[in-house]
């Protein structure tokens, strides 16, 4: 007889035991799948350890409950290697997530694993145990073209040493380009993982990786959980991206941090690649940040103080200097990108008589105003025989036809009178892509102007149509949101202006300045990308030691005059993020932001825990938040300097989809993170627990 420590593959609420003991007459392999009784039902489980009854006699005598037998074996082969089991255990502990739920994210449909032969003779399972080493990540900071070339060459080195590679990208739309590049370079198709795969596709891809039939694994955040058998290289592309954090499904993992732990467990090389490394990566880095093929000259940056525009009586979105610059560039047949990171016409519709805005009935936010443009109206016409761009007629931005909520998708026609006081004096406040388009058309009626946002281009093919029109010089001015970054590195512009960076800078989130600086930096790189084409090959030949595993010293960018201007408009032009861009001094921003984070005890100097309750009754949610706050205060009385509690407070948006939101934020010293599950154990199960949240506003 044997005793087996088994993790049922189902969500057992924490802090209840996640690993249960069963007995069996068979000596099972660690990592195999079995069916076990759990309460009154049967559930699959993963065998973690097994001991003979003779070895565990003392344990049996001490138990106060009766052990139950395993029902039957689903698959007697080890499904997961030891390192992946250890990774699942660490993930469950660190993110305070049910172990069974974590294991589900590592596995395909359990029913498909029954009696599957994994071909162990040709591809033995990786038996590497967790190592005591702590390999430091290599940090790669560069423009997109050079960064991608280095990644390709690093993968080639891994293939030459017969090792597998996992390449993570933050968003699905980036997969296709990487797939094309990999197929072209290596004459093999990478195995793909992302959330839009069917269960059958996911299972077949998972099986290929498990059988060591795939050398390159490419995908979004879930690809890091693929059962690679001989993994030697992990690459996190755009490591700064918040999309590596799972925010829409449990468990709330950050794939970048999970990848770092996996690399530590199996002693694999890991590369954190980003043109704008996150504050955490920059601060925690012990190896030099590699900066290949930077521009010979950064574009001269002009900063416009919008306060002076108001004093001069200019209330338009475009400053006088920007208007003049656009006029000059249009006369030179140059192409212009105007960036505004909000779609729609305006952020609210305001009544001048009673002062009320028209709000969403389901959420505590104003409805966004939209002109009723159909998707694709700014893209190419549907007639394949023509390549003209449809430009809608110029309209006054106060002519609103639709109101919409961007949180619950509620929509209604724009009213002609205020629903609160029946006044007809309604006016839009705030701005979006459509308002910017209308004002730009009024100022430059002969220019060919188009919009790129999710309303106009909801599908990748719509984005591609606009890119094609841009490349064919059918568009003079493009008004775009952050969707423009989806078109890199194929998109270049002669001139770029961010119409207003203040909204992003002023969000009440500790990431706000960092995200704003990254946006500015990415826009700036769109200007100098054309200069970088072809220069990355020279860098590759000079620095092959990085590809094979060694780190190198940073390459400083040089500054020369003469490139196209990058123009930033702001009501706060002295902000450090803006000045760092204007002075081409990344370290200025990093130094100030790290100083701010340290002063206010934010990451990387602490770990955050976001506790959220959502309920249709606001009074109930508020009372539960106050009760939990009192519990936490009592629990941390012995370590008040190690854990700081913020709140409870309503969410940044207090109601979404008819549920009221209350939050408590914990700032914890990194040294006590191993003991954090003890504290989190007192939290009722109807609370949402998010470790290291990327966003405090939702």
Secondary structure, DSSP 8 states (H G I E B T S, - for coil): -EEEEEEESS---TTS-S-EEEEESS---TT-EEEEEETTEEEEEEEEEEEETTTTHHHHHH-SS--EEEEEEEE-S-SS-HHHHHHHHHHHHHTT--HHHHHHHHSS-GGGGTT----TTTS--------S-----EEE---HHHHHHHHHHHHHHHHHTT-EEEEE-SSGGGHHHHHHHHHHHHSS--EEE-TTS-HHHHHHHHHHHHTT--SEEEESGGGGGS--SSEEEEEEETTT-GGGB--SSSS--BHHHHHHHHHHHHT-EEEEE-SS--HHHHHH--S-EE--S--SS---EEEEEHHHHHHTT--SSS-HHHHHHHHHHHHTT--EEEE-S--SSBSEEEETTT--B-B-SSSSSB-EEE----TTTTSB-S-TT---B-------TT---EEE-TTT--EEE--SS-TTT----EEEES--HHHHHHHHHHH-TTS-EEEESTTT--SHHHHHHHHHHHHTT--SEEEE-GGGGGGTTT---SEEEES--HHHHTSSSTTHHHHHHHHHHHHHHHHHHHHHTTTHHHHHHHTHHHHHT-----------S-S--EEEEES-TT-HHHHHHHTT-HHHHHHHHHHHHHHTT-TTSSEEEEEEEEES-HHHHHHHHHHHHHHHHHHTTT-TTTEEEEEEEEEEEEEETTEEEEEEEEEE-GGGGGGHHHHHTTS-TTSEEEET-S-S--
